[in-house]
Amino acid sequence: MNGPDPLTDDTTALPRGPLLGFAAGSVGMGVWVTVPGLLLLYFLTDVLAVTPWLAGLALLLPKVADVLLHPWVGHRCDVAQARRGDRRRLLLLGCALPAGFAALFAVPAGWTGGPAAAWVAVVFVAANLLFATYQVPYLATPADLRIGYHERTRLMAFRMVALTVGILASGLLAPLLTGGDDATRGGYRRMGLLLAVGMFVALLIGVTGITRLRRVAAAPPVAPGGGRRALVATLRDPQFRRLVTAYLAMSTTTHLVLAAAPYYAEYELGRPQLTTVLVAAFVAPALLVTPGWSAVARRVGKQRALLAAQAAFAVGSLVLAVGAAAGLPVLVTAVVVLGVAFAGMQLLPFAMLPDVIRAGAGAAGTYTGVWTATEALGGALGPWAYSLCLAGGGFVASTAGQTVLQSDTALAAVRYGFGLLPAVLMLGALLRQRRYTLDRVARVGGPPAHPGSL
C-alpha cells in the first residue's frame, strides 16, 4: 500500500500536455488491438484458405502463450522500476511492435492452408511479446503516479479517447487499404506496412508523455517487487480476481464482435462494404460518450456505471441475433448501443485497475502483467469462439476471389455467433462484476470529484 488511504490519498491534478502525450501511446496500441482482431480470422479463412477450426487455433495458441509471457514481463517491469525508478527501457523495446504487425500480414507468396496458419501463429507470438513490453509498463503508469481515485479515472478517460481514435482510424482504414471488396494478399501486406508507420510514431510519443507525467507526479519509491511472491499475492487478491475475470468475459465478447463483423456484413447483410459501417458504429461512439461515462462514474461510482454498460451491451447483442429481418437501420442502431457500452467497458475497468493495485499487496507490474495476459487471452478466445460457431455450422473456407455458396446452417452460425453468443458472454461478465466491492469502499468518505475535465 502507498499511504494511509491508497485509493483517495492525493488530489494532484495532471496537466493536459503530458496527459495528451501519454494518451497518444494508446493510438498506436489501438491499431494492434483492432486490426488483427478485425481482419486476421477473415484473412486466414477467406484469403489464405485456412479451415475455420485451424484458423481459430492459429489465433488462440499465441494468446494462450501470453498468459505465461505477460506476468513475466510484469515481473521484469517491477524489477526495472525498483532498480532504475522507471519502466522506460521496456517501453522503448515495445516500440518495435510495428515490425511484428507488418510481418503478420506479409505471409510468403504461395503459402496457404496449414503453412500460412503456422506463419501467422509464430509471428503472432513474437509480436504479442513486443506488445506486452509496451502495454504492461504503460498501464502500470496510473499506479506509479501520486494521484487519487477520480484523477485516475480522468487519466484513463484521456487514454480511452486516444485508444478510440486508434481503433476507429485503423478499423476504417485497414479494410480499405487491403482493397475493400477485392482484397488481395498484396493489399493486406500494403495495409500492414502503412499502418505500422503510424503506430511507431504514436508509441514513441506515448513514451515521452509517460516521462513527463512522472516528472510531475511520480509516487514515492517502493520496495522492490515482482517474482513469485508478488504473483501469488496478486492472484489471491479477491477484488482483483473479481475484476479481472469479469474483464476476461468482456474482452472475449468485444473481440468476438470485431472478428465477426466482416462475416456478418458479407453473409448476413449481403454487403461486405458494410464492415466499415459496423466497425464505425461500434467504435465511434466512444469519442462522444467517454466524458459522459466519466461523469456517470463520478456521480454513482465506477462499479455501478460498469454494470450499466454490461447490461446495455447484452441487450444490444440480442437485437443483432435477429439478423437482416430487423432492417439495417435497427441493426446499426443496435451496434451503436454496443459501441456506447464498449466505451464504458474500456474506460471503467482500466480506471478500477489502479484502485485495486493501490489497495492491494502485490506489485504494480505484476498486477498489470496478469491483467494484460487476461486481455490477450480474451482477444484470442473471442475469434476462436466465433470460429467454432462457423465450424459447427459447416462454414466453407476460400481463397481471395473465390465464391463459395454457404449452407443455411453456416449462415445461421454467422448470425447467432454475432448476436446471441455475445449476449450470453456479457451476462456472465455482469454476474461476476456484481461481486466486486472495492469501489463501494473507495467512494465512501473520498474527496470531491476533481474539477478538471476531459
Disulfide bonds with the S-S distance in Angstrom:
none
